[in-house]
Amino acid sequence: MSHEQAIPEVVRALPVEKQEEVLSHAARLGADAANRGPFKSVKGLWAGLEISLSASEIEENQRDMWSNFPREAI
């Protein structure tokens, strides 16, 4: 059974006040989805910053960041 088929059946089994809550929540979800802008990729966010990292530079930075991990708790 698909979600489109299952949702109405589940909602019909609920008391009226719970059905109203489901309707309100569904409307809120729809509004949130409509107001959400398009996803921006990391490439788009970095465009124009002229950042150029080689694989070796990334690996070196990772080694440096993780060199003290895990530290002993204070």
Secondary structure as UniProt FT lines:
FT   HELIX           3..12
FT   HELIX           16..35
FT   HELIX           42..46
FT   TURN            47..48
FT   HELIX           55..66
FT   TURN            67..68
//
